[in-house]
């Protein structure tokens, strides 16, 4: 760290002392932010590779796009993972989350529930929770689950989304375990921007709180960075 700072601050000997100190502080802050972001990115990646199904009270499926009641490939991969866990008796309940876009006839939760019911999951074993963002989806799911006395859950989503989903689930009072889908259609180099965005969201959420980040992320300029999932 010291030798890096020496290299970066070497050109500063030509400026005045007060300005030199100011620029040094700025460089230190930038370096610290870069290191923090890098560590967070590594943690997001490690969580994406962690698959830990345990006996739980519910399986929470994070919503994704649907088209007139038909799951997108991404949502279908998440639902199929939930189905595998349910059929293996890891939990007796599946919670489908997600709201709908303007003009849609069905919510992501409704689409997910219908998909699971068509594959022999009883309607009584499925709960629906709306939510257009990860925060709202998990907040609504937590409210439904805690009313039943259920807090121990498996979180099913894309691998790159697992770390932030787990962090938010813990914040809203759930005890989450990572079970990311093993068949996500988002793979290869296509996942790189997703990992970068998720690392930014996790890093910021840890500092200011995920609920506060959710409020800020509703601003158009930040929505493009953190997204709404």
Z-matrix of the N, CA and C atoms (Angstrom, degrees):
N
C 1 1.463
C 2 1.520 1 110.98
N 3 1.362 2 117.56 1 -44.38
C 4 1.456 3 121.32 2 -177.57
C 5 1.520 4 111.94 3 -63.15
N 6 1.334 5 117.03 4 -44.67
C 7 1.463 6 119.03 5 -178.59
C 8 1.515 7 111.87 6 -68.51
N 9 1.315 8 116.77 7 -30.98
C 10 1.468 9 119.93 8 176.44
C 11 1.523 10 109.65 9 -64.79
N 12 1.336 11 115.91 10 -44.66
C 13 1.466 12 120.24 11 179.44
C 14 1.524 13 110.91 12 -62.93
N 15 1.329 14 116.37 13 -37.32
C 16 1.468 15 119.31 14 179.56
C 17 1.526 16 111.11 15 -63.00
N 18 1.332 17 115.27 16 -42.21
C 19 1.463 18 119.29 17 179.40
C 20 1.524 19 111.01 18 -65.28
N 21 1.335 20 115.33 19 -44.27
C 22 1.460 21 120.00 20 -176.77
C 23 1.522 22 112.52 21 -68.94
N 24 1.325 23 115.79 22 -31.68
C 25 1.469 24 118.90 23 -175.08
C 26 1.518 25 113.02 24 -97.96
N 27 1.335 26 118.42 25 -1.31
C 28 1.464 27 120.95 26 -179.52
C 29 1.525 28 113.06 27 -54.49
N 30 1.344 29 119.42 28 -44.04
C 31 1.468 30 119.49 29 -179.22
C 32 1.532 31 113.19 30 -66.37
N 33 1.341 32 117.52 31 -13.68
C 34 1.462 33 120.23 32 -174.61
C 35 1.530 34 112.73 33 -74.75
N 36 1.346 35 117.76 34 -10.32
C 37 1.464 36 118.54 35 -178.48
C 38 1.519 37 112.19 36 -66.03
N 39 1.338 38 116.47 37 -13.57
C 40 1.460 39 120.11 38 -178.88
C 41 1.522 40 112.41 39 -90.12
N 42 1.351 41 118.08 40 -3.52
C 43 1.461 42 119.93 41 -179.64
C 44 1.514 43 109.52 42 -107.15
N 45 1.326 44 116.45 43 169.41
C 46 1.462 45 121.13 44 -178.01
C 47 1.521 46 110.76 45 -65.50
N 48 1.342 47 114.78 46 156.66
C 49 1.466 48 119.99 47 -175.90
C 50 1.527 49 113.18 48 -58.78
N 51 1.347 50 120.60 49 -48.73
C 52 1.473 51 119.77 50 179.94
C 53 1.517 52 112.61 51 -59.83
N 54 1.338 53 116.21 52 -43.42
C 55 1.463 54 119.34 53 179.31
C 56 1.514 55 110.52 54 -67.05
N 57 1.320 56 116.76 55 -35.53
C 58 1.461 57 120.75 56 178.68
C 59 1.526 58 111.04 57 -62.27
N 60 1.321 59 117.07 58 -43.67
C 61 1.458 60 120.66 59 178.17
C 62 1.524 61 111.26 60 -64.88
N 63 1.319 62 116.31 61 -40.46
C 64 1.473 63 120.08 62 179.10
C 65 1.527 64 110.77 63 -62.08
N 66 1.327 65 116.14 64 -45.73
C 67 1.462 66 119.64 65 -179.52
C 68 1.523 67 111.71 66 -66.93
N 69 1.324 68 116.97 67 -34.82
C 70 1.463 69 119.98 68 176.19
C 71 1.530 70 111.07 69 -62.16
N 72 1.329 71 115.41 70 -43.05
C 73 1.470 72 119.86 71 179.56
C 74 1.520 73 110.30 72 -63.20
N 75 1.340 74 115.49 73 -42.35
C 76 1.470 75 119.47 74 178.55
C 77 1.520 76 110.69 75 -61.65
N 78 1.325 77 117.25 76 -44.17
C 79 1.465 78 121.17 77 179.69
C 80 1.522 79 111.89 78 -63.22
N 81 1.331 80 116.06 79 -40.06
C 82 1.469 81 120.05 80 178.09
C 83 1.514 82 110.48 81 -63.50
N 84 1.339 83 116.25 82 -42.77
C 85 1.469 84 119.93 83 179.26
C 86 1.519 85 111.19 84 -64.09
N 87 1.325 86 116.30 85 -43.37
C 88 1.468 87 120.01 86 179.29
C 89 1.522 88 110.38 87 -62.42
N 90 1.321 89 116.74 88 -42.82
C 91 1.465 90 120.94 89 179.23
C 92 1.526 91 110.96 90 -64.35
N 93 1.341 92 116.19 91 -41.37
C 94 1.465 93 119.95 92 179.51
C 95 1.523 94 110.76 93 -63.94
N 96 1.333 95 116.67 94 -42.09
C 97 1.466 96 120.81 95 178.55
C 98 1.522 97 110.58 96 -63.07
N 99 1.339 98 116.20 97 -41.34
C 100 1.461 99 120.31 98 -179.97
C 101 1.531 100 111.17 99 -63.13
N 102 1.334 101 116.09 100 -42.55
C 103 1.465 102 120.38 101 178.85
C 104 1.521 103 110.61 102 -65.22
N 105 1.330 104 116.60 103 -44.58
C 106 1.472 105 121.31 104 179.66
C 107 1.519 106 110.83 105 -60.95
N 108 1.335 107 116.06 106 -44.14
C 109 1.460 108 119.96 107 179.04
C 110 1.530 109 110.84 108 -64.33
N 111 1.328 110 116.45 109 -41.02
C 112 1.458 111 119.82 110 179.44
C 113 1.517 112 112.27 111 -62.83
N 114 1.332 113 116.75 112 -42.24
C 115 1.464 114 120.87 113 177.78
C 116 1.522 115 110.34 114 -63.67
N 117 1.338 116 116.47 115 -43.50
C 118 1.463 117 120.50 116 179.44
C 119 1.515 118 111.02 117 -63.13
N 120 1.321 119 116.96 118 -42.61
C 121 1.466 120 121.01 119 178.01
C 122 1.523 121 110.72 120 -59.11
N 123 1.324 122 116.66 121 -41.87
C 124 1.467 123 120.23 122 178.12
C 125 1.529 124 110.95 123 -63.39
N 126 1.326 125 116.80 124 -39.66
C 127 1.464 126 120.70 125 179.06
C 128 1.525 127 111.66 126 -66.53
N 129 1.330 128 116.35 127 -40.41
C 130 1.473 129 120.48 128 177.52
C 131 1.522 130 109.82 129 -61.91
N 132 1.330 131 115.93 130 -41.40
C 133 1.466 132 120.07 131 179.60
C 134 1.530 133 110.95 132 -66.89
N 135 1.326 134 117.23 133 -42.77
C 136 1.461 135 120.51 134 179.94
C 137 1.531 136 111.05 135 -63.16
N 138 1.334 137 116.66 136 -41.56
C 139 1.466 138 119.97 137 178.23
C 140 1.519 139 110.89 138 -63.33
N 141 1.323 140 116.44 139 -35.65
C 142 1.470 141 120.15 140 -179.27
C 143 1.527 142 111.62 141 -62.30
N 144 1.318 143 116.31 142 -23.99
C 145 1.464 144 121.63 143 -178.72
C 146 1.523 145 112.80 144 -97.00
N 147 1.331 146 115.55 145 1.09
C 148 1.459 147 120.56 146 -176.94
C 149 1.529 148 109.76 147 -97.24
N 150 1.296 149 116.81 148 113.54
C 151 1.467 150 122.66 149 179.19
C 152 1.518 151 107.38 150 -118.12
N 153 1.331 152 116.16 151 111.01
C 154 1.463 153 119.92 152 -170.26
C 155 1.524 154 112.06 153 -134.53
N 156 1.343 155 117.26 154 70.19
C 157 1.466 156 118.40 155 177.95
C 158 1.524 157 111.59 156 -70.56
N 159 1.311 158 115.83 157 127.49
C 160 1.462 159 122.14 158 177.09
C 161 1.526 160 107.62 159 -133.12
N 162 1.316 161 115.97 160 167.81
C 163 1.460 162 118.95 161 175.86
C 164 1.531 163 108.82 162 -63.42
N 165 1.311 164 116.01 163 127.32
C 166 1.457 165 121.05 164 -176.71
C 167 1.523 166 109.39 165 -139.65
N 168 1.323 167 114.94 166 177.00
C 169 1.464 168 120.17 167 179.73
C 170 1.523 169 112.69 168 -93.91
N 171 1.318 170 116.44 169 -21.80
C 172 1.461 171 119.73 170 -179.51
C 173 1.520 172 110.87 171 -158.63
N 174 1.321 173 114.75 172 157.16
C 175 1.462 174 123.41 173 174.08
C 176 1.524 175 106.72 174 -111.92
N 177 1.320 176 117.37 175 119.43
C 178 1.463 177 121.10 176 -179.52
C 179 1.530 178 108.96 177 -102.01
N 180 1.334 179 115.72 178 120.02
C 181 1.464 180 121.64 179 -179.73
C 182 1.529 181 108.73 180 -101.55
N 183 1.307 182 116.66 181 117.73
C 184 1.454 183 120.39 182 177.91
C 185 1.526 184 109.84 183 -73.31
N 186 1.328 185 115.59 184 136.54
C 187 1.455 186 120.71 185 -175.88
C 188 1.518 187 113.47 186 -69.58
N 189 1.321 188 114.79 187 159.61
C 190 1.470 189 123.12 188 174.52
C 191 1.520 190 106.30 189 -152.55
N 192 1.300 191 116.72 190 177.88
C 193 1.461 192 120.78 191 -172.78
C 194 1.532 193 112.83 192 -58.70
N 195 1.334 194 114.33 193 146.51
C 196 1.465 195 121.41 194 173.01
C 197 1.527 196 107.46 195 -136.76
N 198 1.325 197 115.51 196 156.25
C 199 1.460 198 120.58 197 -176.14
C 200 1.525 199 109.49 198 -128.18
N 201 1.333 200 115.48 199 99.21
C 202 1.456 201 122.10 200 178.58
C 203 1.524 202 111.54 201 54.04
N 204 1.327 203 115.52 202 44.66
C 205 1.454 204 120.50 203 177.86
C 206 1.510 205 114.86 204 89.19
N 207 1.313 206 117.44 205 -1.51
C 208 1.475 207 121.65 206 179.15
C 209 1.527 208 108.27 207 -106.49
N 210 1.321 209 118.48 208 123.68
C 211 1.469 210 120.15 209 -178.67
C 212 1.524 211 111.69 210 -63.88
N 213 1.315 212 116.56 211 142.65
C 214 1.459 213 120.26 212 169.82
C 215 1.525 214 108.11 213 -66.49
N 216 1.312 215 115.85 214 167.96
C 217 1.467 216 119.11 215 179.22
C 218 1.521 217 110.98 216 -58.96
N 219 1.329 218 116.53 217 -35.55
C 220 1.460 219 120.88 218 -179.79
C 221 1.526 220 110.90 219 -67.66
N 222 1.329 221 116.44 220 -47.61
C 223 1.466 222 119.87 221 179.46
C 224 1.526 223 110.61 222 -65.07
N 225 1.312 224 116.78 223 -38.78
C 226 1.468 225 119.98 224 179.26
C 227 1.527 226 111.06 225 -61.63
N 228 1.328 227 117.04 226 -39.43
C 229 1.470 228 120.25 227 178.41
C 230 1.523 229 110.67 228 -63.15
N 231 1.316 230 116.83 229 -40.06
C 232 1.466 231 120.63 230 178.72
C 233 1.529 232 110.72 231 -67.34
N 234 1.317 233 116.57 232 -42.55
C 235 1.466 234 120.49 233 -179.70
C 236 1.530 235 111.01 234 -65.72
N 237 1.316 236 116.33 235 -40.22
C 238 1.468 237 119.57 236 178.29
C 239 1.522 238 111.39 237 -63.03
N 240 1.339 239 116.50 238 -36.43
C 241 1.459 240 119.54 239 177.40
C 242 1.525 241 110.75 240 -66.51
N 243 1.330 242 116.12 241 -41.24
C 244 1.465 243 120.36 242 177.17
C 245 1.524 244 110.53 243 -62.53
N 246 1.323 245 116.09 244 -39.02
C 247 1.462 246 120.92 245 179.24
C 248 1.524 247 110.82 246 -63.77
N 249 1.321 248 117.00 247 -41.26
C 250 1.462 249 120.81 248 177.78
C 251 1.528 250 110.34 249 -60.32
N 252 1.314 251 116.48 250 -45.38
C 253 1.462 252 120.96 251 -179.70
C 254 1.520 253 111.69 252 -65.72
N 255 1.317 254 115.91 253 -41.36
C 256 1.470 255 120.19 254 -180.00
C 257 1.533 256 110.73 255 -64.66
N 258 1.322 257 116.22 256 -45.86
C 259 1.463 258 120.18 257 -178.49
C 260 1.526 259 112.08 258 -68.66
N 261 1.327 260 116.45 259 -21.73
C 262 1.467 261 120.94 260 175.84
C 263 1.530 262 110.97 261 -87.43
N 264 1.332 263 116.16 262 3.62
C 265 1.471 264 123.17 263 175.22
C 266 1.533 265 113.31 264 65.61
N 267 1.331 266 116.35 265 34.17
C 268 1.459 267 119.11 266 174.99
C 269 1.526 268 111.61 267 -77.10
N 270 1.323 269 117.01 268 -24.79
C 271 1.467 270 121.08 269 177.86
C 272 1.528 271 108.55 270 -159.03
N 273 1.336 272 117.19 271 148.27
C 274 1.465 273 120.37 272 -177.00
C 275 1.521 274 114.03 273 -90.35
N 276 1.341 275 116.77 274 2.03
C 277 1.462 276 120.36 275 -172.81
C 278 1.526 277 109.94 276 -140.54
N 279 1.340 278 116.14 277 140.88
C 280 1.461 279 121.71 278 175.32
C 281 1.523 280 108.28 279 -120.70
N 282 1.315 281 116.51 280 131.04
C 283 1.462 282 121.67 281 176.57
C 284 1.528 283 108.58 282 -108.33
N 285 1.320 284 116.47 283 116.49
C 286 1.464 285 121.58 284 176.29
C 287 1.528 286 108.56 285 -93.90
N 288 1.300 287 117.21 286 133.23
C 289 1.458 288 120.76 287 -177.27
C 290 1.529 289 110.60 288 -119.55
N 291 1.325 290 114.84 289 167.71
C 292 1.460 291 120.46 290 174.81
C 293 1.512 292 113.10 291 115.51
N 294 1.324 293 116.08 292 138.28
C 295 1.459 294 121.83 293 178.99
C 296 1.530 295 109.41 294 -97.79
N 297 1.319 296 117.31 295 -150.00
C 298 1.462 297 120.53 296 -179.31
C 299 1.521 298 110.24 297 -136.71
N 300 1.324 299 114.53 298 158.84
C 301 1.451 300 121.17 299 176.28
C 302 1.523 301 109.61 300 -84.39
N 303 1.328 302 118.15 301 157.05
C 304 1.473 303 120.29 302 177.55
C 305 1.526 304 111.21 303 -53.29
N 306 1.311 305 115.72 304 130.61
C 307 1.463 306 120.77 305 179.59
C 308 1.511 307 114.32 306 94.16
N 309 1.332 308 117.80 307 -13.72
C 310 1.463 309 120.77 308 178.64
C 311 1.521 310 110.62 309 -73.78
N 312 1.311 311 115.96 310 146.52
C 313 1.464 312 120.90 311 177.81
C 314 1.529 313 111.21 312 -89.45
N 315 1.313 314 117.26 313 -22.57
C 316 1.458 315 120.78 314 -176.17
C 317 1.539 316 110.09 315 -129.05
N 318 1.320 317 114.92 316 150.06
C 319 1.456 318 119.26 317 172.41
C 320 1.526 319 108.82 318 -85.52
N 321 1.316 320 115.66 319 164.86
C 322 1.459 321 120.18 320 175.00
C 323 1.519 322 110.71 321 -62.81
N 324 1.332 323 116.34 322 -36.44
C 325 1.465 324 120.79 323 178.80
C 326 1.523 325 110.82 324 -66.02
N 327 1.338 326 117.22 325 -43.15
C 328 1.469 327 120.38 326 178.51
C 329 1.517 328 110.95 327 -63.48
N 330 1.319 329 116.10 328 -42.97
C 331 1.463 330 120.51 329 179.10
C 332 1.527 331 110.79 330 -62.31
N 333 1.329 332 115.75 331 -42.88
C 334 1.455 333 119.73 332 178.65
C 335 1.515 334 112.25 333 -63.96
N 336 1.322 335 116.46 334 -42.46
C 337 1.466 336 120.47 335 179.73
C 338 1.523 337 110.95 336 -62.96
N 339 1.333 338 116.69 337 -44.21
C 340 1.464 339 120.24 338 179.77
C 341 1.528 340 111.15 339 -63.55
N 342 1.317 341 116.58 340 -39.17
C 343 1.464 342 121.62 341 178.80
C 344 1.529 343 110.45 342 -61.93
N 345 1.311 344 116.65 343 -44.20
C 346 1.466 345 120.82 344 -179.04
C 347 1.524 346 111.76 345 -69.76
N 348 1.326 347 116.20 346 -40.85
C 349 1.469 348 119.45 347 178.70
C 350 1.520 349 111.30 348 -62.11
N 351 1.333 350 115.82 349 -36.15
C 352 1.466 351 119.76 350 178.85
C 353 1.518 352 111.61 351 -67.87
N 354 1.321 353 115.81 352 -12.89
C 355 1.469 354 121.50 353 179.52
C 356 1.520 355 110.87 354 -113.98
N 357 1.308 356 115.26 355 33.95
C 358 1.473 357 126.50 356 169.03
C 359 1.526 358 115.21 357 75.48
N 360 1.308 359 118.84 358 11.94
C 361 1.462 360 118.94 359 173.36
C 362 1.527 361 107.50 360 -81.35
N 363 1.330 362 119.25 361 122.79
C 364 1.468 363 121.14 362 -178.56
C 365 1.530 364 111.61 363 -61.53
N 366 1.318 365 116.06 364 143.83
C 367 1.463 366 120.48 365 178.83
C 368 1.523 367 111.01 366 -57.75
N 369 1.325 368 116.54 367 -32.85
C 370 1.471 369 120.57 368 -179.31
C 371 1.522 370 112.16 369 -67.69
N 372 1.337 371 116.94 370 -16.46
C 373 1.457 372 120.75 371 -179.04
C 374 1.528 373 111.69 372 -97.49
N 375 1.346 374 116.33 373 12.02
C 376 1.467 375 120.47 374 -177.40
C 377 1.520 376 109.52 375 -126.96
N 378 1.316 377 115.62 376 130.08
C 379 1.464 378 121.72 377 171.05
C 380 1.521 379 108.62 378 -111.89
N 381 1.341 380 116.50 379 154.62
C 382 1.458 381 121.32 380 177.24
C 383 1.523 382 109.65 381 -121.23
N 384 1.322 383 115.48 382 136.60
C 385 1.464 384 121.63 383 175.36
C 386 1.522 385 107.11 384 -135.35
N 387 1.320 386 116.68 385 130.70
C 388 1.457 387 120.44 386 -178.76
C 389 1.514 388 111.25 387 -73.33
N 390 1.323 389 115.53 388 -149.89
C 391 1.456 390 120.32 389 177.28
C 392 1.502 391 112.73 390 112.49
N 393 1.333 392 115.18 391 124.86
C 394 1.446 393 119.95 392 179.78
C 395 1.515 394 113.51 393 -95.81
N 396 1.330 395 117.32 394 -2.13
C 397 1.467 396 121.82 395 178.09
C 398 1.517 397 108.46 396 -136.42
N 399 1.303 398 116.01 397 167.66
C 400 1.463 399 120.18 398 177.78
C 401 1.515 400 110.79 399 -59.57
N 402 1.341 401 116.19 400 -42.92
C 403 1.462 402 120.00 401 -179.31
C 404 1.524 403 111.78 402 -61.80
N 405 1.332 404 117.58 403 -50.86
C 406 1.467 405 119.78 404 -176.79
C 407 1.527 406 110.86 405 -68.09
N 408 1.313 407 117.43 406 -38.41
C 409 1.471 408 119.76 407 179.73
C 410 1.528 409 110.97 408 -61.22
N 411 1.318 410 116.14 409 -46.92
C 412 1.469 411 119.13 410 -178.33
C 413 1.525 412 111.55 411 -73.50
N 414 1.310 413 118.05 412 -32.15
C 415 1.464 414 120.57 413 176.18
C 416 1.524 415 110.52 414 -63.03
N 417 1.338 416 115.82 415 -45.71
C 418 1.462 417 119.87 416 179.32
C 419 1.527 418 111.35 417 -68.47
N 420 1.318 419 116.69 418 -39.76
C 421 1.464 420 119.81 419 177.54
C 422 1.524 421 110.69 420 -63.29
N 423 1.336 422 116.37 421 -41.70
C 424 1.468 423 120.42 422 179.74
C 425 1.524 424 110.74 423 -63.06
N 426 1.314 425 116.91 424 -39.22
C 427 1.464 426 119.76 425 179.43
C 428 1.527 427 110.95 426 -62.31
N 429 1.334 428 116.56 427 -43.16
C 430 1.464 429 120.79 428 178.90
C 431 1.528 430 110.77 429 -66.12
N 432 1.318 431 116.13 430 -43.49
C 433 1.455 432 119.73 431 -175.78
C 434 1.528 433 112.14 432 -71.24
N 435 1.315 434 116.98 433 -43.12
C 436 1.467 435 119.30 434 -178.02
C 437 1.519 436 111.55 435 -67.42
N 438 1.323 437 117.21 436 -26.17
C 439 1.461 438 120.49 437 175.49
C 440 1.530 439 110.81 438 -65.98
N 441 1.324 440 115.78 439 -24.99
C 442 1.470 441 121.49 440 177.52
C 443 1.524 442 111.72 441 -92.94
N 444 1.327 443 116.98 442 -5.93
C 445 1.462 444 120.75 443 -175.75
C 446 1.509 445 112.96 444 83.79
N 447 1.343 446 117.06 445 18.08
C 448 1.464 447 121.51 446 -178.43
C 449 1.529 448 109.88 447 -106.10
N 450 1.311 449 116.58 448 125.91
C 451 1.468 450 120.30 449 177.89
C 452 1.529 451 113.08 450 -133.55
N 453 1.332 452 116.70 451 -17.76
C 454 1.464 453 120.55 452 -177.66
C 455 1.531 454 108.74 453 -87.17
N 456 1.351 455 116.68 454 112.43
C 457 1.464 456 119.08 455 -170.26
C 458 1.523 457 112.58 456 -133.67
N 459 1.321 458 114.71 457 156.92
C 460 1.459 459 123.30 458 169.72
C 461 1.526 460 107.15 459 -101.40
N 462 1.309 461 117.51 460 131.82
C 463 1.459 462 121.63 461 -179.10
C 464 1.523 463 109.44 462 -102.55
N 465 1.338 464 115.80 463 119.07
C 466 1.465 465 121.35 464 179.58
C 467 1.527 466 109.39 465 -110.04
N 468 1.301 467 115.64 466 119.53
C 469 1.458 468 122.40 467 176.70
C 470 1.512 469 107.62 468 -160.92
N 471 1.329 470 117.68 469 -173.26
C 472 1.464 471 119.68 470 175.70
C 473 1.533 472 109.55 471 -69.64
N 474 1.312 473 117.70 472 150.61
C 475 1.463 474 119.87 473 -178.36
C 476 1.526 475 114.06 474 -53.67
N 477 1.342 476 117.50 475 -43.29
C 478 1.465 477 119.70 476 -178.05
C 479 1.527 478 112.67 477 -66.97
N 480 1.330 479 116.79 478 -19.86
C 481 1.469 480 122.59 479 -177.10
C 482 1.526 481 111.85 480 -95.47
N 483 1.317 482 117.10 481 -5.58
C 484 1.462 483 121.72 482 -171.72
C 485 1.529 484 112.34 483 -66.91
N 486 1.314 485 118.53 484 -43.91
C 487 1.456 486 120.88 485 -175.07
C 488 1.526 487 111.31 486 -62.12
N 489 1.325 488 117.23 487 -48.45
C 490 1.472 489 120.27 488 -179.28
C 491 1.527 490 110.59 489 -66.36
N 492 1.325 491 117.19 490 -39.23
C 493 1.465 492 120.17 491 178.67
C 494 1.525 493 110.72 492 -62.66
N 495 1.323 494 116.16 493 -41.68
C 496 1.465 495 120.42 494 178.41
C 497 1.525 496 111.01 495 -63.81
N 498 1.325 497 116.18 496 -43.36
C 499 1.463 498 120.44 497 -178.84
C 500 1.528 499 111.09 498 -62.83
N 501 1.326 500 116.24 499 -43.48
C 502 1.468 501 120.15 500 -179.99
C 503 1.520 502 110.37 501 -68.99
N 504 1.326 503 117.41 502 -40.36
C 505 1.462 504 120.37 503 178.21
C 506 1.520 505 110.81 504 -58.13
N 507 1.326 506 116.89 505 -41.80
C 508 1.469 507 120.45 506 177.50
C 509 1.522 508 110.58 507 -64.51
N 510 1.321 509 116.90 508 -39.30
C 511 1.462 510 121.45 509 -178.50
C 512 1.528 511 111.66 510 -63.36
N 513 1.334 512 117.39 511 -35.87
C 514 1.469 513 120.29 512 -177.44
C 515 1.531 514 112.38 513 -91.00
N 516 1.323 515 117.15 514 12.07
C 517 1.460 516 120.09 515 171.05
C 518 1.510 517 116.64 516 97.68
N 519 1.322 518 117.69 517 12.84
C 520 1.458 519 120.49 518 177.58
C 521 1.531 520 110.20 519 -100.54
N 522 1.327 521 115.53 520 158.94
C 523 1.468 522 121.08 521 173.84
C 524 1.517 523 106.86 522 -108.82
N 525 1.332 524 117.28 523 98.08
C 526 1.467 525 120.22 524 -172.01
C 527 1.526 526 113.90 525 -92.86
N 528 1.325 527 114.81 526 153.73
C 529 1.459 528 122.43 527 174.09
C 530 1.529 529 107.54 528 -130.79
N 531 1.331 530 118.34 529 137.86
C 532 1.462 531 120.52 530 -174.56
C 533 1.523 532 113.89 531 -78.42
N 534 1.322 533 115.06 532 124.13
C 535 1.474 534 121.14 533 174.05
C 536 1.532 535 108.13 534 -139.39
N 537 1.326 536 117.22 535 63.48
C 538 1.470 537 119.66 536 -179.15
C 539 1.523 538 111.48 537 -63.49
N 540 1.322 539 115.42 538 149.83
C 541 1.454 540 119.25 539 179.14
C 542 1.520 541 110.24 540 -59.58
N 543 1.305 542 115.48 541 141.62
C 544 1.459 543 121.74 542 179.75
C 545 1.527 544 111.99 543 -95.39
N 546 1.349 545 116.37 544 4.84
C 547 1.463 546 119.21 545 -176.37
C 548 1.529 547 112.05 546 -134.56
N 549 1.320 548 116.63 547 35.29
C 550 1.458 549 119.60 548 -179.60
C 551 1.527 550 111.30 549 -61.47
N 552 1.341 551 117.36 550 135.90
C 553 1.465 552 119.59 551 177.06
C 554 1.525 553 112.37 552 -75.80
N 555 1.328 554 116.19 553 -10.71
C 556 1.469 555 120.63 554 177.78
C 557 1.521 556 107.34 555 -92.50
N 558 1.301 557 116.31 556 104.31
C 559 1.461 558 119.93 557 -175.53
C 560 1.521 559 110.16 558 -147.60
N 561 1.327 560 115.23 559 -177.50
C 562 1.457 561 119.52 560 -178.84
C 563 1.520 562 111.75 561 63.76
N 564 1.306 563 116.26 562 -147.77
C 565 1.468 564 120.52 563 -179.61
C 566 1.527 565 112.27 564 -68.81
N 567 1.323 566 117.53 565 -15.50
C 568 1.464 567 120.36 566 -179.79
C 569 1.521 568 112.13 567 -64.97
N 570 1.335 569 117.83 568 -21.44
C 571 1.468 570 119.97 569 -178.01
C 572 1.526 571 112.33 570 -81.62
N 573 1.327 572 117.90 571 -13.44
C 574 1.472 573 120.43 572 -174.84
C 575 1.521 574 112.61 573 -56.40
N 576 1.341 575 119.85 574 -52.62
C 577 1.474 576 118.16 575 179.58
C 578 1.524 577 113.02 576 -63.20
N 579 1.323 578 117.76 577 -30.05
C 580 1.465 579 120.67 578 177.56
C 581 1.528 580 110.44 579 -66.25
N 582 1.318 581 116.49 580 -44.57
C 583 1.467 582 119.92 581 178.38
C 584 1.530 583 111.06 582 -63.12
N 585 1.330 584 116.39 583 -41.55
C 586 1.462 585 120.01 584 -179.76
C 587 1.528 586 111.03 585 -63.54
N 588 1.338 587 116.40 586 -42.69
C 589 1.459 588 120.26 587 179.02
C 590 1.522 589 112.32 588 -67.87
N 591 1.323 590 116.18 589 -41.08
C 592 1.468 591 119.62 590 179.39
C 593 1.527 592 111.21 591 -65.39
N 594 1.327 593 116.81 592 -38.77
C 595 1.468 594 119.82 593 178.00
C 596 1.520 595 110.43 594 -62.38
N 597 1.326 596 116.92 595 -39.98
C 598 1.462 597 120.51 596 177.39
C 599 1.523 598 110.77 597 -63.80
N 600 1.334 599 116.26 598 -42.63
C 601 1.459 600 120.33 599 179.29
C 602 1.519 601 112.75 600 -64.99
N 603 1.323 602 116.72 601 -42.83
C 604 1.465 603 120.59 602 179.46
C 605 1.522 604 110.63 603 -66.52
N 606 1.337 605 116.42 604 -44.08
C 607 1.463 606 120.56 605 -179.59
C 608 1.526 607 110.65 606 -60.65
N 609 1.324 608 116.86 607 -46.28
C 610 1.462 609 120.38 608 -179.91
C 611 1.524 610 111.46 609 -68.15
N 612 1.323 611 117.03 610 -39.90
C 613 1.463 612 120.89 611 -179.52
C 614 1.512 613 113.01 612 -63.08
N 615 1.321 614 116.41 613 -35.44
C 616 1.463 615 119.79 614 178.68
C 617 1.524 616 111.26 615 -67.94
N 618 1.317 617 116.48 616 -30.29
C 619 1.464 618 120.37 617 -177.31
C 620 1.525 619 112.10 618 -82.51
N 621 1.329 620 116.94 619 -49.99
C 622 1.469 621 120.14 620 -173.67
C 623 1.527 622 113.29 621 -103.23
N 624 1.338 623 117.07 622 -7.52
C 625 1.461 624 120.47 623 -177.27
C 626 1.520 625 110.02 624 97.62
N 627 1.310 626 116.78 625 137.55
C 628 1.467 627 120.54 626 -175.87
C 629 1.525 628 112.35 627 -68.99
N 630 1.329 629 117.76 628 -30.45
C 631 1.459 630 118.98 629 177.03
C 632 1.525 631 110.26 630 -68.16
N 633 1.330 632 116.81 631 -42.22
C 634 1.463 633 119.72 632 177.48
C 635 1.526 634 110.84 633 -65.27
N 636 1.328 635 116.24 634 -38.33
C 637 1.461 636 119.78 635 177.96
C 638 1.521 637 110.37 636 -63.39
N 639 1.339 638 115.76 637 -38.80
C 640 1.458 639 119.75 638 177.95
C 641 1.523 640 110.95 639 -59.72
N 642 1.321 641 116.31 640 -42.51
C 643 1.460 642 120.37 641 179.46
C 644 1.533 643 110.95 642 -65.18
N 645 1.331 644 116.11 643 -43.12
C 646 1.459 645 119.83 644 -179.93
C 647 1.529 646 111.75 645 -68.88
N 648 1.331 647 116.06 646 -35.13
C 649 1.461 648 120.19 647 -176.60
C 650 1.521 649 112.77 648 -68.02
N 651 1.337 650 117.00 649 -12.78
C 652 1.462 651 119.59 650 176.65
C 653 1.527 652 111.25 651 -73.01
N 654 1.353 653 116.15 652 -15.22
C 655 1.460 654 120.06 653 176.16
C 656 1.527 655 108.74 654 -71.84
N 657 1.338 656 118.24 655 135.56
C 658 1.474 657 121.34 656 -175.60
C 659 1.517 658 114.29 657 -52.88
N 660 1.351 659 117.48 658 -40.14
C 661 1.457 660 119.50 659 -176.15
C 662 1.525 661 111.64 660 -66.56
N 663 1.344 662 117.39 661 -33.59
C 664 1.465 663 120.38 662 179.95
C 665 1.525 664 112.03 663 -87.76
N 666 1.326 665 116.55 664 -24.13
C 667 1.466 666 119.25 665 178.76
C 668 1.518 667 110.71 666 -61.76
N 669 1.339 668 116.05 667 -34.14
C 670 1.462 669 119.71 668 179.86
C 671 1.519 670 112.00 669 -68.99
N 672 1.362 671 116.26 670 -22.17
C 673 1.465 672 120.04 671 -179.49
C 674 1.522 673 110.85 672 -89.34
N 675 1.357 674 115.38 673 -51.79
C 676 1.461 675 119.83 674 -172.83
C 677 1.526 676 112.67 675 -93.54
N 678 1.333 677 117.05 676 -17.22
C 679 1.453 678 119.81 677 -178.40
C 680 1.516 679 111.11 678 74.20
N 681 1.323 680 116.70 679 -174.79
C 682 1.459 681 121.35 680 -177.89
C 683 1.515 682 112.40 681 -121.46
N 684 1.313 683 118.27 682 5.51
C 685 1.466 684 119.65 683 -178.17
C 686 1.517 685 110.77 684 -82.60
